[in-house]
Amino acid sequence: MNAPVEVRAEDAFDAGAVHAWLSAKVEGLGAAPPHVRQFPGGASNLTYLLTYPDRELILRRPPAGHKAASAHDMRREYRVQHALKPVFPYVPRMVAFGDDPAVLGGDFYVMEKLDGLILRGDLPPGMTLSPDQARELSGKVVDRLVDLHAVDVEKAGLADLGKGAGYVERQIRGWSERYVAARTDNVGDFAEVRAWLAANQPAEVGICLIHNDYRLDNLVLDGPSTLNITGVLDWEMATLGDPLMELGSMLAYWVQAGDDDVMHTSRRQPTHLPGMFTREEFVARYAERTGLAVGDWRFYEVYGLFRLAAVLQQLYRRYRDGGTRNPAFKDFWQFVGYLDWRCREIIAKGCV
């Protein structure tokens, strides 16, 4: 996992107030507030490490500034993980939920820290993966997603999490509206892409629990040699939806060895290593494990890339409007322009 760093000034909070609140809910924390550091990764909700003498906890809260109205629902994120834990053990244990504005100014929650390895960007110093290990890890990433999509939402108490049928249409309409609302004068309008997605929507293959931000860098591994997936993090966008839409979203981040230089500059996971699945192999493994017919994969690929563009544009807009000073967002608009081109190139290829 990325090492935590000192808290950015704009993201700081009163550790004493959090400690007083948390001590009333958790025994044995001691008298002194925790040492607080911030995880630099992630571009949405803020994540902090609370270090006490004999334990470490994680605090999650929304950022300040401009953000999508439906995002950053801490109560929902807490509820999903709390409900999932008995039936899908790869989530952290929830500790406490807070909604007293006097503590942090808004909703937040605290959870147990999952120890393990998270692969971000390049492999950690000293770690290597043979092609066989990389291929085995790729298969585990697919298989854990299949496990998630097989969760019995009735048994988990999450049958009311989404809106059910109509998911594909809602996603295309919703992300189109969010992109248009976040557009700035230095990016294109994605008009051709948005029109194509609206006109080429496939029938839903089913409705199941989806993570909605499933990526290699949101997975916790037990170690550099065994590479078993022991945790899945960042459940803020989990819902009930079409599993192939999730697969398309996930593979927008799966940069493979043969991709162009621009895609490789955006890479945030070591999915380019020899032996790692290609996106085509990932889809084939998923289809084999689930028995689902994929159809014209272009739709799901374009959807995933457009959705990524909308997410990045929202973050860039927040930075440009002064809602955050996080420098990681300042050049996102350039990649948004590239994604517009890439989507149109995929559309032009025709059905394969």
N, C-alpha and C positions, 0 to 999 in steps of 0.2 A: 504494500500500500504506500502511496505517496506519503513521505514523512510530513507530519504536521509542522506548521510554521507559526510564527507570531501572528496574532490576530490583526487583520487590517483595521485601520482606524475607523473606517466607515461601518465595519461589521462588529465592533466591540460591544460588550454589554457588561452589566454589573454582576461580576462573579459572586459577590457576597449575597445579592438578592436571590440568585439561582440556588446557591448553597442553602440558604435559609428555607426556601421552598422545598428543595429536594430532601433536606434532612428531616422534614416532617413526614416524609413518605418512605424513606429508606433508612434503616438502622445502620449504625456503625460507620458513618462517614467521618466522624470526628468533628472537631470544633472549627478547623481552618477551612476556608473556601478552597476549591480545587485550583490547580494550575491549569489555565485554559490556553489551548492552542487551536489553530484552525487548519482544516485540510484544504490545500489549495486547489485540488481537483474539483471537477463539477462546475456547472455553469447555471444552476438553478437554485435549489434550496441550499442553505449554508450548513456546513457540518463542522462540529467542534469536538475536540478531545478534552474531556474533563479528567484530570489525573489526580487521584487521591492516593494516600500512602500505600493502600493495599488493593486498589482496584482502579480500573479505567472505565469510563462511561462515555457514551456518544450523545451529544445534543444536536437536534435538528431544528432549524427555524427558517422562515422565509427571508428573502432579502428585502431591503428597502427599495423604493423607487418603482418605476413603471414595470408592470408584469401583467401577464394574461389573467383576466378576472377569475377564470376557473382553475388556475394553477395554485400550487402552494397551500393546499388544504391539509394542514397538519393533523387535524382530527381524523380525517379520512385515511391518511397515510398510516397513522397509528393503529386505527381500527383494522385495516387490511392485514397488517403484519400480526397483530394480536390474534385475529381470527385464523390466520393461515398456519400459525406455528404448530398446532396439533396435527394437521393433515399434510403439511408441506414443511418439513423441519428445517429447511434451508433459509430461514429468516432469523434475524436477531430476536432475542427475548426483549419484549417491551418492559420498561421499568415504570414510567409515569408519564401522564399527559398533563400539560399545563395550559390553562386558558385565562389566567389572571393577568390582565394587561399591566398591572403594577410590577410584575416580575421582568418581563421582556418586551412589553408593549404589544404583544400579540400571542397567538397560539404557538406552542412548541412541544416537543416531547424528548424524553431521554430513554435510551436503550442500552443494552449490554453491547460491549465491543466484541466483534467477532475477530479472533486472532487468526492470522493466516497470511497468505500471499495474494496480492492483486497485481495482475500484469497490466501496466500502463505504458504506452509508448514502446520503449525498447526493454529488453530483458534486464533485470537488475544486475549490477556488476558481479561478475563471477558465475552467473547462471548461464547454462547453455541448454538448448533443446535439440536433440537429434531429430531428423525427419520423422522417425517412427514415433517419438514422444509427441511431436507437434501434431501428427495425424491422430494419435490417440486422444490428445487434449481436444482437438476439433470435434471428434466424435462425442466426447463427454459434454461439450457445450451444446451440441444438438440434442443429446439425449435428456439433459436436464430441462431444456425448453419443452420437449415432448412431455416430460413428467409434469411440468407446470400446467400445460394445456389439458392434462388429464385430471386435474384436481376436481373433485366433486364439490361444486360451489354450494349446493344445498347443505351438504354435511359441514362445510366450513362456515355456514351462516352468511354467505356473501352473494346469495342469489339476487339481491337487490342492488348490486354494485353498479351495474350498467343499465342501459335502456333497451337491451335486447336487439331484435331484428332491426335492420336499417343501419347497421354500424358502418358499412362501407360508404353509403351515401353521406352519413353525418360527418365522417372523417374528411371526405373530399370537400364538402361544403365548408366545414369548420376550419380546416387548415387554409383553404383559399381565403376565407374571410380574415383569418388572423394575419396571413401574409400581406394582404392588401392594407390592413390597418397599420401594420408595422413598416410598410415600404417607405424608403427614403429616396431622395432624388438621385442617388448614385448607384441604384440597382434597377434591373429590369422589372417588368410587371408580371412575368411568367404567364402571360395571357394564353399563349399557345399550349403550354403545359397544362394549365388549369382547365382549359376547354377540352383537351384530349382526355384528361382523367375523368371529367364529368361525363363525357360521351362514351367512355369505354369501361364502365364499371361492371365487373363480373358479379354473378350471383354469389352470395355468401356461402362459404363451405361449412359454416357452423358458428356457434357462439360459445366461447369458453373464457375462463380466466386468462387474461394476458397481463404481462408485466408492463409492456408499453415502452420500456427503455432497456430492454435486455441486451447486454453487450458483454464482451469478455472482460472489460474493465469495471464491470459491476458485479463480477463474480469473485468469491473468496476461495482460494485453493488451500489445501492442507499443507502443501510444501512443494519445493522445487523438483523433487524426484517422483513422488506419487501422483501429484497433480489431480487429486480428487476434488470435486467441487463441493464445498461444505457450506457455502452461503451465497445468497443473492441479495444485493443491496439496492437501495434507491427505488422504493415502491410508490413514489408520489403520483405516478400516472397510471397505476394499475386499474383495470376495469374489466368488463365483460365485452369481448369483441371477437372479430374474425381472426383466427390464428394465422392465416396467410398474410394478413395486413401486418401483424406483428413481425413475421418473418421478413417481409420487405423492409420494414423500419430498421430491424436489427442489422440486416446486411448492408444498409447504407453506410454503416461504420466499418464494415469488414473489408479493409483495403488489402488486396492480394498482390502477389509479386508482379504480375504483368500489368498493373494499372499505371497510368501516366504519372508524370512527376508532380502534377498539382494534387492528385489524389494522395500521393505519398507524403506531401507536405502536411496534409490534414490528418495523417494516421495517428491514432491515440492508443493503439493496441498492437502487439507484435504478430498480427495475422498474416504478415508478408513472409514469414520465415519458411524455409524449405520444409515441406511435409504438411503445412497447414492446408486445410480444405480450401478450394476455390469456392466462390459463391455458388457456382453450379453444383459442386459436390455437396455443399451444405443443404441446398434445396432438395437434392436427390435423396440424401440421408433422411431428411425430415419427412419427405413424402413416403419413403419406404417404411419408416417407423410408425407413421400415423395412418397410412393407407389413403391419404387425401390426394385427389387429382389437382395438380397445380394449374393446368391450362396455360394461357398466355402469360408467362412470367413478366413480360415487359410492364404490365400494369402495376404489379407489386413493386418492381424495381423503381419505376418512375415515382410511384407514390412515396416510397421510402426516401428517395433523394429530395423530392419536393418538400416533404415533411421536415427533413433535416434543414433545408434552406429556410423554411419558415421559422424554425426554432432559432437558428443562428441570426436571422434578421431581427427577431424580437429582442434578442440579447444585444445586438448591435444598436438597435433603436434606443434601448434603455441606456446604453453607454453614451450615445450621441446626445441624448436629451438630458444627461447629467444625473440619471438615476443611480448610476454606479461609476466609480472611477477605476474599476478593475481593468487593467490594460490588456488582459487576455481577449477582451471583446472588440478592441478598436479596429482590427482589420477583418472582422468576420464578413463585412460587406463584399470583399473581394472574392471570397470563396462562394458566396451566394450567387454572384454573377457566373462563376464557373459551373455551378450546379444547374443553372438555367440552361446553359449550353449542353451539358451532359445529358440532361433529361431529353432535350430535343434530338440529340444524336441517337438515343435509345429508341425513341418513338419512330425515327426515320428508318430504322433497321427493318421494320416489319416483323410480323409474327414469326418466331423461330421455334 
